[in-house]
Amino acid sequence: MTHNNRCSLAMALSVVSLPGLLTGQTTRPEAFSASNSVPAAFVYVQTRDGVIAYNASSAVRLTLIKGSPFGTSGQMAGDNGGYLISTGTDYIHSYKVESNGAIGGQASEINTQSYGGADCGTTDGQGAILDHSGKYFYVQLYGATYEDGGETYVKCSAWQSYKISSSGQFTFLGDQVSDYGYHGDAFSVPVNTIGSNDKFAYGSFGDVYASQYDPFTINSNGELVTNNKFTETDPTPGGPDGNYYPVSMAADPSGHLAVAVFEYFAQNPPPAQLASYTINSGGGITSTNTYADMPTPALTYCCGVMSMSTSGKLVAVTGSTGMQVFHFNGASPITALSSVLLPSETVKYISWDNSNHMYALASTGATSFSLHVFNATSTSLAELTGSPYSVSNVYGLDALIVVPK
């Protein structure tokens, strides 16, 4: 597909799916207290009052960590177990994480505007991601505009790469700038996921007609660069005019991607479906799925969020309200585990610990949120005692971070 370099600010893309199935769930209040028990995970929630930190016990009962909420600059963007990383409008910050999960003082900060890619905008509200080793951090710069013929266009999109030292210091590694667009209109979507071997990363970008993969290679020094060798083999479509395009994606630990896809050019576009791909040695992706064997989530406007369990055996997706969990089977077709969960709530964030506990942070009002904790097995999902937990004033692209212990 041919691209020009002008990106319009005005863009909307909708994917229609089926309505939810289950009735609403009662929200229960919870009183928090400090705990000295050995944690199964530390759970962090970004609010406008600071970062709330929880100790998730081995029974996955959440208790507040003393000192919450912790004051940090900007919004959370990652946690490598030793440092919590946040991004502001211009700066990236690191904060020491204490042994009990508390967030200590700032260890380091670096000004993204002092390095390549700054002409594309700032980090304010943009995407960021850590690799699996926790040593490399990638942040998007976006939002700078220019005028042409009475129209306003986005200038470009850039990804900056940083190395994080054992003391939390940042070292700039390089930048990758993209000027893209199709029919003059495009929007940028952050890198969604990094492959299991930390060699490839995947995002998407779209326009008034379709969305496409935005593939990257991670060099041996940790720098994120465009993968010009990327190829894709998509599932077999349902009709002769069908072509599959990505909505959201997540990687498993063994070289596969789960991707929500839709047939945008079909005469009567069907709802989004879930496809599985295998990542090859060059970072290209291949699917052996077909229209007939890919599941269709029972969610309206699927799939804004996709989250893979750390085991790689389960994947969760969200719609305009509610969420649904599926078995992820590597290259084989994805299969359903649950019907629609939390159908009356807008699930905005999902994360997992290492014991197949799923954490879902959902909006229940203008400023109110509920943090739900589920135990997942190969046959069922059950919400745990004490869940959900009430939280207020949540914000940010990565407002829920779970750090398994």
C-alpha positions as CSV (number, residue, x, y, z in Angstrom):
1,M,0.0,0.0,0.0
2,T,1.4,3.4,-1.0
3,H,1.8,6.1,1.6
4,N,2.3,9.9,1.5
5,N,3.7,11.9,4.4
6,R,0.6,13.9,5.5
7,C,-1.4,12.8,8.6
8,S,-4.7,14.4,9.4
9,L,-5.8,15.1,12.9
10,A,-9.4,14.2,12.3
11,M,-9.8,10.4,12.2
12,A,-12.2,7.8,13.6
13,L,-12.2,4.0,13.1
14,S,-15.0,1.8,14.3
15,V,-15.2,-2.0,14.4
16,V,-18.7,-3.4,15.1
17,S,-19.2,-6.7,17.0
18,L,-21.9,-8.6,18.8
19,P,-23.6,-7.3,22.0
20,G,-22.7,-8.6,25.5
21,L,-24.4,-11.6,27.0
22,L,-24.4,-11.5,30.7
23,T,-26.2,-9.3,33.3
24,G,-24.4,-6.8,35.5
25,Q,-22.3,-7.6,38.5
26,T,-22.6,-6.1,42.0
27,T,-19.7,-4.0,43.1
28,R,-18.6,-4.6,46.7
29,P,-16.7,-2.0,48.8
30,E,-13.4,-3.1,50.4
31,A,-11.4,-1.8,53.4
32,F,-7.7,-1.7,52.9
33,S,-5.0,-2.3,55.4
34,A,-1.2,-2.9,55.5
35,S,0.1,-6.4,55.2
36,N,3.4,-8.1,56.0
37,S,2.6,-11.3,54.1
38,V,4.9,-12.5,51.3
39,P,3.4,-11.0,48.1
40,A,2.5,-12.9,44.9
41,A,2.7,-9.6,43.1
42,F,2.8,-5.9,43.5
43,V,0.0,-4.0,41.8
44,Y,0.2,-0.4,40.8
45,V,-2.6,1.9,39.8
46,Q,-2.0,5.4,38.4
47,T,-4.4,8.0,39.7
48,R,-4.3,11.8,39.6
49,D,-3.5,11.8,43.3
50,G,-0.4,9.6,42.7
51,V,0.4,5.9,42.3
52,I,-1.6,3.5,44.5
53,A,0.4,0.4,45.4
54,Y,-1.0,-2.9,46.6
55,N,0.5,-6.1,47.9
56,A,-1.3,-9.0,46.3
57,S,-0.9,-11.9,48.8
58,S,-0.5,-15.5,47.8
59,A,-4.3,-15.8,48.2
60,V,-4.5,-12.6,46.0
61,R,-6.1,-10.4,48.6
62,L,-5.0,-6.9,47.9
63,T,-3.8,-4.6,50.7
64,L,-2.5,-1.1,50.5
65,I,1.2,-0.6,50.8
66,K,2.0,2.0,53.4
67,G,2.6,5.4,51.8
68,S,0.1,5.1,49.0
69,P,-0.6,7.1,46.9
70,F,3.0,7.8,46.0
71,G,3.9,11.1,44.3
72,T,5.5,10.7,40.9
73,S,5.8,12.9,37.9
74,G,3.7,12.2,34.8
75,Q,2.1,8.8,34.3
76,M,3.3,5.3,34.8
77,A,4.8,3.6,31.8
78,G,6.5,0.5,33.1
79,D,8.1,-1.3,36.0
80,N,11.2,-3.6,35.7
81,G,11.0,-4.8,39.3
82,G,13.7,-2.4,40.5
83,Y,12.4,0.9,39.1
84,L,9.1,2.3,38.2
85,I,9.3,4.4,35.0
86,S,7.0,7.3,34.3
87,T,6.7,9.8,31.4
88,G,5.7,13.5,31.6
89,T,5.3,16.0,28.8
90,D,9.0,16.0,28.1
91,Y,10.8,14.0,30.7
92,I,11.2,10.3,31.5
93,H,11.6,9.5,35.2
94,S,12.7,6.5,37.2
95,Y,11.8,5.8,40.8
96,K,13.3,3.2,43.1
97,V,11.0,0.4,44.0
98,E,11.6,-0.8,47.6
99,S,11.6,-4.5,48.7
100,N,8.0,-4.1,50.0
101,G,6.8,-2.6,46.8
102,A,6.7,1.0,48.0
103,I,7.9,3.6,45.5
104,G,10.9,5.6,46.7
105,G,12.5,8.8,45.5
106,Q,13.4,9.7,42.0
107,A,16.6,8.0,40.8
108,S,16.9,9.7,37.4
109,E,15.2,11.7,34.7
110,I,16.0,12.6,31.1
111,N,14.6,15.2,28.8
112,T,13.3,13.6,25.6
113,Q,13.3,17.0,23.8
114,S,17.1,17.0,23.9
115,Y,17.3,14.1,21.5
116,G,16.4,13.0,18.0
117,G,12.6,12.7,17.3
118,A,11.7,15.7,19.4
119,D,10.4,17.6,16.3
120,C,7.5,15.1,16.2
121,G,6.0,16.3,19.5
122,T,6.1,15.3,23.2
123,T,5.6,12.1,25.2
124,D,2.4,13.6,26.8
125,G,-0.3,10.9,26.5
126,Q,1.7,8.8,24.1
127,G,2.7,5.2,24.2
128,A,5.7,3.6,25.9
129,I,6.9,0.1,26.6
130,L,9.6,-1.9,28.3
131,D,11.2,-5.0,26.8
132,H,11.0,-8.2,28.7
133,S,14.5,-7.9,30.2
134,G,13.5,-4.5,31.7
135,K,16.8,-3.0,30.4
136,Y,15.4,-1.1,27.4
137,F,12.6,1.5,27.3
138,Y,10.8,2.8,24.2
139,V,8.7,6.0,24.2
140,Q,6.6,7.6,21.5
141,L,6.8,11.3,20.6
142,Y,3.8,12.6,18.7
143,G,1.4,15.6,18.3
144,A,3.5,18.3,16.5
145,T,1.4,19.7,13.6
146,Y,1.8,21.9,10.6
147,E,-0.7,23.8,8.3
148,D,-1.0,23.2,4.6
149,G,-3.8,24.6,2.4
150,G,-6.0,25.4,5.4
151,E,-5.7,21.8,6.7
152,T,-3.9,20.8,9.9
153,Y,-1.6,17.7,9.7
154,V,0.4,15.7,12.1
155,K,4.1,16.2,11.4
156,C,5.4,12.8,12.2
157,S,5.7,10.1,14.8
158,A,8.9,9.1,16.5
159,W,10.1,6.3,18.9
160,Q,13.1,7.0,21.1
161,S,15.1,4.1,22.6
162,Y,16.7,4.2,26.0
163,K,18.8,1.9,28.1
164,I,18.1,1.7,31.8
165,S,21.1,1.0,34.1
166,S,21.1,-1.0,37.3
167,S,20.9,2.4,39.2
168,G,18.0,3.6,37.1
169,Q,19.9,6.0,34.9
170,F,18.8,6.5,31.2
171,T,21.1,6.4,28.2
172,F,19.6,7.5,24.8
173,L,20.3,4.9,22.1
174,G,18.6,6.4,19.0
175,D,15.3,7.4,17.4
176,Q,13.1,6.1,14.6
177,V,10.9,8.7,12.8
178,S,8.0,7.8,10.6
179,D,6.2,10.1,8.1
180,Y,3.3,8.2,6.9
181,G,-0.3,8.4,5.6
182,Y,-2.7,7.0,3.1
183,H,-5.1,9.2,1.1
184,G,-3.7,12.0,3.3
185,D,-5.1,10.8,6.5
186,A,-3.6,8.6,9.3
187,F,-3.4,8.2,13.0
188,S,-0.7,6.7,15.2
189,V,-1.2,3.8,17.6
190,P,1.6,2.9,20.1
191,V,3.7,-0.2,19.9
192,N,1.3,-2.8,21.4
193,T,3.7,-5.7,22.1
194,I,7.3,-7.0,21.9
195,G,7.9,-10.5,20.7
196,S,9.1,-13.2,23.2
197,N,12.8,-13.0,22.1
198,D,13.0,-9.2,22.4
199,K,14.0,-8.9,18.8
200,F,10.8,-7.6,17.2
201,A,8.0,-5.2,18.2
202,Y,4.6,-4.6,16.7
203,G,2.1,-1.7,16.6
204,S,-0.3,-0.5,14.0
205,F,-1.3,2.7,12.2
206,G,-4.4,3.4,10.3
207,D,-6.3,5.8,8.1
208,V,-9.8,6.4,6.7
209,Y,-9.6,3.1,4.8
210,A,-7.7,0.6,6.9
211,S,-5.1,-0.1,9.5
212,Q,-1.8,-1.7,9.0
213,Y,1.0,-3.3,11.0
214,D,3.8,-1.0,12.2
215,P,6.7,-3.5,12.6
216,F,10.0,-2.9,14.3
217,T,13.3,-4.7,14.8
218,I,15.2,-4.3,18.1
219,N,18.9,-4.2,17.4
220,S,21.6,-5.9,19.4
221,N,22.2,-2.7,21.3
222,G,18.5,-2.4,22.2
223,E,17.6,0.3,19.7
224,L,14.1,0.2,18.1
225,V,14.2,0.6,14.3
226,T,11.7,0.0,11.5
227,N,11.6,-3.6,10.2
228,N,11.9,-3.1,6.4
229,K,11.9,-6.9,5.9
230,F,8.5,-7.4,7.5
231,T,6.1,-9.7,5.7
232,E,2.7,-11.0,6.6
233,T,0.5,-13.9,5.6
234,D,-3.0,-13.3,6.9
235,P,-5.9,-15.7,7.6
236,T,-8.1,-16.9,4.8
237,P,-10.9,-14.2,4.5
238,G,-14.6,-14.9,4.4
239,G,-15.2,-13.4,0.9
240,P,-13.4,-12.5,-2.3
241,D,-13.1,-8.8,-1.5
242,G,-12.0,-9.4,2.2
243,N,-8.6,-8.3,3.6
244,Y,-7.6,-8.6,7.2
245,Y,-6.4,-5.5,9.2
246,P,-5.1,-5.4,12.8
247,V,-7.0,-3.7,15.6
248,S,-4.9,-4.8,18.6
249,M,-2.3,-7.5,19.4
250,A,-0.4,-9.3,22.1
251,A,2.6,-11.7,22.1
252,D,2.9,-15.0,23.9
253,P,6.2,-16.3,25.4
254,S,6.9,-18.7,22.5
255,G,7.0,-16.7,19.3
256,H,3.4,-16.1,18.5
257,L,1.0,-13.2,18.2
258,A,-2.7,-12.9,19.0
259,V,-4.3,-10.3,16.9
260,A,-7.8,-8.9,16.7
261,V,-8.5,-8.5,12.9
262,F,-11.3,-7.3,10.8
263,E,-12.2,-7.5,7.1
264,Y,-12.5,-3.8,6.3
265,F,-12.9,-4.0,2.5
266,A,-15.6,-6.7,2.6
267,Q,-18.9,-5.5,1.1
268,N,-20.7,-6.2,4.4
269,P,-17.9,-6.1,7.0
270,P,-18.3,-8.8,9.7
271,P,-17.3,-8.2,13.3
272,A,-13.7,-8.4,14.5
273,Q,-12.2,-11.9,14.9
274,L,-9.2,-13.2,16.8
275,A,-6.3,-14.6,14.8
276,S,-3.1,-16.4,15.8
277,Y,0.2,-15.7,14.0
278,T,3.7,-17.3,14.2
279,I,6.6,-14.9,14.2
280,N,9.4,-15.9,11.8
281,S,13.2,-15.4,12.0
282,G,12.9,-12.0,10.2
283,G,10.0,-10.7,12.3
284,G,7.4,-11.4,9.7
285,I,4.1,-13.0,10.7
286,T,2.2,-15.9,9.3
287,S,-1.3,-17.2,10.1
288,T,-2.8,-20.6,9.1
289,N,-6.2,-19.6,10.5
290,T,-9.3,-19.2,8.4
291,Y,-12.5,-17.1,8.6
292,A,-14.3,-20.3,9.7
293,D,-12.1,-21.3,12.6
294,M,-11.4,-17.8,14.2
295,P,-13.6,-16.9,17.1
296,T,-15.7,-13.7,17.1
297,P,-15.8,-12.1,20.5
298,A,-19.3,-11.4,21.9
299,L,-18.5,-7.8,22.5
300,T,-19.6,-4.5,21.0
301,Y,-16.7,-2.6,19.4
302,C,-14.0,-5.2,20.0
303,C,-11.1,-5.1,20.7
304,G,-9.7,-2.0,22.3
305,V,-7.5,-3.8,24.8
306,M,-5.8,-7.2,24.3
307,S,-3.8,-8.7,27.1
308,M,-1.9,-12.0,27.1
309,S,-1.3,-14.0,30.3
310,T,2.3,-14.5,31.3
311,S,1.9,-18.2,30.6
312,G,0.8,-17.5,27.1
313,K,-2.2,-19.8,27.5
314,L,-4.9,-17.2,27.9
315,V,-5.7,-13.9,26.2
316,A,-8.3,-11.3,27.2
317,V,-10.0,-8.7,25.1
318,T,-12.4,-5.8,25.8
319,G,-15.3,-4.1,24.0
320,S,-17.1,-0.8,24.6
321,T,-18.3,-2.5,27.8
322,G,-17.3,-5.9,29.2
323,M,-14.5,-8.3,28.4
324,Q,-14.0,-11.9,27.3
325,V,-11.2,-14.4,27.9
326,F,-10.0,-17.0,25.4
327,H,-7.6,-19.9,25.2
328,F,-4.5,-19.0,23.2
329,N,-3.2,-22.1,21.4
330,G,0.0,-20.9,19.7
331,A,-0.3,-21.1,15.9
332,S,-3.6,-23.1,16.2
333,P,-7.0,-21.2,16.3
334,I,-8.0,-19.4,19.4
335,T,-10.9,-20.8,21.4
336,A,-13.3,-19.3,23.9
337,L,-12.9,-19.8,27.7
338,S,-15.5,-17.4,29.0
339,S,-18.7,-15.6,28.0
340,V,-18.8,-11.8,28.6
341,L,-17.5,-10.6,31.9
342,L,-18.3,-7.3,33.6
343,P,-20.9,-6.4,30.9
344,S,-22.0,-3.2,32.6
345,E,-18.5,-1.8,33.1
346,T,-15.9,-0.3,30.7
347,V,-12.8,-2.3,31.1
348,K,-9.8,-0.1,30.3
349,Y,-6.8,-2.0,31.6
350,I,-5.9,-5.7,32.0
351,S,-2.8,-7.3,33.5
352,W,-1.7,-10.7,34.8
353,D,0.6,-12.2,37.5
354,N,2.5,-15.5,37.1
355,S,-0.2,-17.6,38.6
356,N,-2.9,-17.0,36.1
357,H,-4.6,-14.3,38.2
358,M,-6.1,-11.6,35.9
359,Y,-6.5,-8.0,37.1
360,A,-9.0,-5.9,35.3
361,L,-9.5,-2.1,36.0
362,A,-12.9,-0.9,34.8
363,S,-14.7,2.4,34.8
364,T,-18.0,2.5,36.6
365,G,-18.7,6.3,36.6
366,A,-17.2,9.7,35.8
367,T,-14.3,9.3,38.2
368,S,-14.9,5.9,39.8
369,F,-13.2,2.6,38.9
370,S,-13.3,-1.0,40.1
371,L,-10.2,-3.2,40.3
372,H,-11.3,-6.8,39.7
373,V,-9.2,-9.9,40.4
374,F,-10.0,-13.3,38.8
375,N,-8.5,-16.7,39.2
376,A,-8.2,-18.4,35.8
377,T,-7.9,-22.1,35.1
378,S,-8.1,-24.0,31.9
379,T,-11.8,-24.4,32.3
380,S,-13.1,-21.5,34.3
381,L,-12.8,-17.9,35.7
382,A,-13.8,-17.0,39.2
383,E,-13.6,-13.6,40.9
384,L,-11.7,-13.8,44.1
385,T,-12.8,-12.9,47.7
386,G,-12.6,-9.1,48.3
387,S,-12.8,-8.2,44.7
388,P,-13.6,-5.7,43.3
389,Y,-11.7,-2.9,45.0
390,S,-12.8,0.8,44.5
391,V,-10.4,3.3,43.0
392,S,-10.9,6.9,41.9
393,N,-9.4,9.3,39.4
394,V,-7.5,6.8,37.3
395,Y,-5.7,8.0,34.3
396,G,-3.0,7.2,31.8
397,L,-2.3,4.7,29.0
398,D,-0.7,2.3,31.4
399,A,-2.7,2.9,34.6
400,L,-2.5,-0.7,35.8
401,I,0.9,-2.5,36.2
402,V,1.2,-5.9,37.8
403,V,4.8,-7.0,38.8
404,P,4.8,-10.7,39.6
405,K,7.1,-11.8,42.5
